[in-house]
């Protein structure tokens, strides 16, 4: 099975935590070599982990989590209808 963006996004946390099996890890890494969007999501997720691990407290804007989940669901749905060579576009989320 060829991994697509949706599958990478579903396993990104486990990938970062090294909790995916070797076969899935290899498939994710092959996908990341060719997908700038997923590579950016991986880097952003790692950056978020670094920022939240520094023991400083901060609040996300009201409704941010809901907007994030809605946006991701919309992008996943949109990516189902795109051609294989065209990856999903993820515009910036506003606070």
C-alpha atoms as an extended CHARMM CRD file, in Angstrom:
* protein
*
        95  EXT
         1         1  UNK       CA              0.0000000000        0.0000000000        0.0000000000  PROA      1               0.0000000000
         2         2  UNK       CA              1.2990000000        3.4230000000       -0.9300000000  PROA      2               0.0000000000
         3         3  UNK       CA              1.0470000000        5.8420000000        1.9740000000  PROA      3               0.0000000000
         4         4  UNK       CA             -0.7490000000        9.1380000000        1.3340000000  PROA      4               0.0000000000
         5         5  UNK       CA             -0.7980000000       12.3510000000        3.3640000000  PROA      5               0.0000000000
         6         6  UNK       CA             -3.8390000000       11.3120000000        5.3890000000  PROA      6               0.0000000000
         7         7  UNK       CA             -2.0770000000        8.1790000000        6.6240000000  PROA      7               0.0000000000
         8         8  UNK       CA              1.0840000000       10.0930000000        7.4910000000  PROA      8               0.0000000000
         9         9  UNK       CA             -0.9400000000       12.6520000000        9.4700000000  PROA      9               0.0000000000
        10        10  UNK       CA             -2.7230000000        9.8630000000       11.3510000000  PROA      10              0.0000000000
        11        11  UNK       CA              0.5970000000        8.3700000000       12.4760000000  PROA      11              0.0000000000
        12        12  UNK       CA              2.7210000000       11.5110000000       12.9150000000  PROA      12              0.0000000000
        13        13  UNK       CA              2.7290000000       11.4080000000       16.7360000000  PROA      13              0.0000000000
        14        14  UNK       CA              3.6130000000        7.7230000000       16.8600000000  PROA      14              0.0000000000
        15        15  UNK       CA              6.3150000000        8.3340000000       14.2370000000  PROA      15              0.0000000000
        16        16  UNK       CA              7.8740000000       11.1120000000       16.3240000000  PROA      16              0.0000000000
        17        17  UNK       CA              7.7250000000        8.9130000000       19.4270000000  PROA      17              0.0000000000
        18        18  UNK       CA              9.2420000000        5.9500000000       17.4940000000  PROA      18              0.0000000000
        19        19  UNK       CA              6.1510000000        3.8570000000       18.2300000000  PROA      19              0.0000000000
        20        20  UNK       CA              5.4850000000        2.6850000000       14.6680000000  PROA      20              0.0000000000
        21        21  UNK       CA              6.7440000000       -0.6290000000       13.3470000000  PROA      21              0.0000000000
        22        22  UNK       CA              9.7730000000       -0.6560000000       11.0600000000  PROA      22              0.0000000000
        23        23  UNK       CA              7.7570000000       -1.1920000000        7.8710000000  PROA      23              0.0000000000
        24        24  UNK       CA              5.4500000000        1.7670000000        8.5500000000  PROA      24              0.0000000000
        25        25  UNK       CA              8.4250000000        3.9260000000        9.5770000000  PROA      25              0.0000000000
        26        26  UNK       CA             10.1170000000        3.1780000000        6.2370000000  PROA      26              0.0000000000
        27        27  UNK       CA              6.9160000000        3.9910000000        4.3190000000  PROA      27              0.0000000000
        28        28  UNK       CA              6.4990000000        7.2790000000        6.1980000000  PROA      28              0.0000000000
        29        29  UNK       CA             10.1200000000        8.2190000000        5.5720000000  PROA      29              0.0000000000
        30        30  UNK       CA              9.7630000000        7.4700000000        1.8480000000  PROA      30              0.0000000000
        31        31  UNK       CA              6.6450000000        9.6610000000        1.7360000000  PROA      31              0.0000000000
        32        32  UNK       CA              8.4150000000       12.4630000000        3.6190000000  PROA      32              0.0000000000
        33        33  UNK       CA             11.2500000000       12.4540000000        1.0640000000  PROA      33              0.0000000000
        34        34  UNK       CA              8.8030000000       13.5440000000       -1.6360000000  PROA      34              0.0000000000
        35        35  UNK       CA              6.0880000000       15.4810000000        0.2190000000  PROA      35              0.0000000000
        36        36  UNK       CA              6.9440000000       19.0040000000        1.3130000000  PROA      36              0.0000000000
        37        37  UNK       CA              3.5960000000       19.4480000000        3.0670000000  PROA      37              0.0000000000
        38        38  UNK       CA              4.0020000000       16.3990000000        5.3110000000  PROA      38              0.0000000000
        39        39  UNK       CA              7.6330000000       17.2880000000        5.9860000000  PROA      39              0.0000000000
        40        40  UNK       CA              6.5110000000       20.7510000000        7.0870000000  PROA      40              0.0000000000
        41        41  UNK       CA              3.7990000000       19.2410000000        9.3010000000  PROA      41              0.0000000000
        42        42  UNK       CA              6.3880000000       16.9360000000       10.8800000000  PROA      42              0.0000000000
        43        43  UNK       CA              8.7380000000       19.8630000000       11.5490000000  PROA      43              0.0000000000
        44        44  UNK       CA              5.9040000000       21.9900000000       12.9250000000  PROA      44              0.0000000000
        45        45  UNK       CA              4.7260000000       19.1950000000       15.2100000000  PROA      45              0.0000000000
        46        46  UNK       CA              8.2530000000       18.7270000000       16.5410000000  PROA      46              0.0000000000
        47        47  UNK       CA              8.5170000000       22.4970000000       17.1040000000  PROA      47              0.0000000000
        48        48  UNK       CA              5.2590000000       22.4900000000       19.0480000000  PROA      48              0.0000000000
        49        49  UNK       CA              6.6000000000       19.7040000000       21.2520000000  PROA      49              0.0000000000
        50        50  UNK       CA              9.7630000000       21.6950000000       21.9470000000  PROA      50              0.0000000000
        51        51  UNK       CA              7.7710000000       24.8330000000       22.7530000000  PROA      51              0.0000000000
        52        52  UNK       CA              5.3850000000       23.0640000000       25.1050000000  PROA      52              0.0000000000
        53        53  UNK       CA              8.1710000000       21.1760000000       26.8630000000  PROA      53              0.0000000000
        54        54  UNK       CA              9.9020000000       24.3150000000       28.1230000000  PROA      54              0.0000000000
        55        55  UNK       CA              7.5940000000       24.6290000000       31.1740000000  PROA      55              0.0000000000
        56        56  UNK       CA              6.2730000000       28.0640000000       30.2370000000  PROA      56              0.0000000000
        57        57  UNK       CA              2.5210000000       28.4360000000       30.3650000000  PROA      57              0.0000000000
        58        58  UNK       CA              0.5990000000       30.0360000000       27.5540000000  PROA      58              0.0000000000
        59        59  UNK       CA             -2.9720000000       29.9820000000       26.3590000000  PROA      59              0.0000000000
        60        60  UNK       CA             -4.1410000000       29.2040000000       22.8670000000  PROA      60              0.0000000000
        61        61  UNK       CA             -6.6700000000       31.5970000000       21.3720000000  PROA      61              0.0000000000
        62        62  UNK       CA            -10.2920000000       30.7360000000       22.0910000000  PROA      62              0.0000000000
        63        63  UNK       CA            -11.5720000000       28.1950000000       19.5710000000  PROA      63              0.0000000000
        64        64  UNK       CA             -8.1170000000       27.3580000000       18.1890000000  PROA      64              0.0000000000
        65        65  UNK       CA             -8.3870000000       23.6190000000       18.7790000000  PROA      65              0.0000000000
        66        66  UNK       CA            -11.8070000000       23.4360000000       17.1270000000  PROA      66              0.0000000000
        67        67  UNK       CA            -10.6070000000       25.4470000000       14.1150000000  PROA      67              0.0000000000
        68        68  UNK       CA             -7.4940000000       23.2670000000       13.8410000000  PROA      68              0.0000000000
        69        69  UNK       CA             -9.4800000000       20.0260000000       13.8320000000  PROA      69              0.0000000000
        70        70  UNK       CA            -12.0130000000       21.4220000000       11.3470000000  PROA      70              0.0000000000
        71        71  UNK       CA             -9.1820000000       22.6020000000        9.0910000000  PROA      71              0.0000000000
        72        72  UNK       CA             -7.3810000000       19.2540000000        9.2030000000  PROA      72              0.0000000000
        73        73  UNK       CA            -10.6090000000       17.3640000000        8.4810000000  PROA      73              0.0000000000
        74        74  UNK       CA            -11.3140000000       19.6780000000        5.5540000000  PROA      74              0.0000000000
        75        75  UNK       CA             -7.8110000000       19.2710000000        4.1390000000  PROA      75              0.0000000000
        76        76  UNK       CA             -7.9780000000       15.4930000000        4.4750000000  PROA      76              0.0000000000
        77        77  UNK       CA            -11.3080000000       15.4830000000        2.6440000000  PROA      77              0.0000000000
        78        78  UNK       CA             -9.9450000000       17.8110000000       -0.0330000000  PROA      78              0.0000000000
        79        79  UNK       CA             -6.8290000000       15.6600000000       -0.5060000000  PROA      79              0.0000000000
        80        80  UNK       CA             -9.0350000000       12.6810000000       -1.3300000000  PROA      80              0.0000000000
        81        81  UNK       CA            -10.1340000000       14.5020000000       -4.4790000000  PROA      81              0.0000000000
        82        82  UNK       CA             -6.7290000000       15.7350000000       -5.6620000000  PROA      82              0.0000000000
        83        83  UNK       CA             -4.4120000000       14.1110000000       -8.1750000000  PROA      83              0.0000000000
        84        84  UNK       CA             -1.5430000000       12.0110000000       -6.7260000000  PROA      84              0.0000000000
        85        85  UNK       CA              1.1180000000       14.4920000000       -7.7940000000  PROA      85              0.0000000000
        86        86  UNK       CA             -0.6460000000       17.4550000000       -6.2130000000  PROA      86              0.0000000000
        87        87  UNK       CA             -0.4380000000       17.5340000000       -2.4430000000  PROA      87              0.0000000000
        88        88  UNK       CA             -2.8740000000       19.3720000000       -0.1980000000  PROA      88              0.0000000000
        89        89  UNK       CA             -2.4200000000       23.0810000000        0.3910000000  PROA      89              0.0000000000
        90        90  UNK       CA             -2.3840000000       24.0430000000        4.0430000000  PROA      90              0.0000000000
        91        91  UNK       CA             -2.7070000000       27.8120000000        4.4310000000  PROA      91              0.0000000000
        92        92  UNK       CA             -1.6900000000       29.3560000000        7.7160000000  PROA      92              0.0000000000
        93        93  UNK       CA             -4.0790000000       29.0630000000       10.6540000000  PROA      93              0.0000000000
        94        94  UNK       CA             -5.0130000000       32.3920000000       12.1570000000  PROA      94              0.0000000000
        95        95  UNK       CA             -5.0650000000       32.7940000000       15.9310000000  PROA      95              0.0000000000
